[in-house]
Each structure stands twice: as C-alpha cells, then as structure tokens.
C-alpha cells in the first residue's frame, strides 16, 4: 500500500484558502485520512483549495468521487 501524505500551506492574501500538496495513492484505504484532513480545514473555515497532486501516482473511483463530493460542498 502506498502511503498518502498531505501538506497544507496558507495561500498568500487569502485567509480562507490553502495550498494542499498531496502525494501517494488516493483510494479506499487512504480516503479516510484525506477526508479527515479536509474536515479539519473546513471546520477551521477554509473554503478554497489549490491542489498540487503531481506526487499522486494513482486515484481510483472512490478517490475521484471524494474530490467530486468535496467540490459540491464548497
């Protein structure tokens, strides 16, 4: 199983935005960790995300569904 890493940094000039750098595999095994990270940021008031996914080597249908669902929440 590939590990999923997520790092987030503020986006200069945008208090409610973060740059997220995601690396690894986004699938049914790692989606709960991804959900947890986004839930924390949403709870903190973050409403805009810039995703840097150049380090992602695989996204399955559940991972893709997560991003589609997230976009619908924002």
Number of C-alpha atoms within 10 A of each C-alpha: 8 14 10 18 17 15 12 17 11 14 15 9 7 10 12 15 19 20 16 19 17 19 19 19 21 26 21 14 15 17 19 14 15 19 14 11 14 18 14 11 18 15 9 10 12 18 16 17 18 13 12 15 13 10 13 16 11 12 15 12 10 14 20 14 14 19 13 11 11 13 12 8 9 10
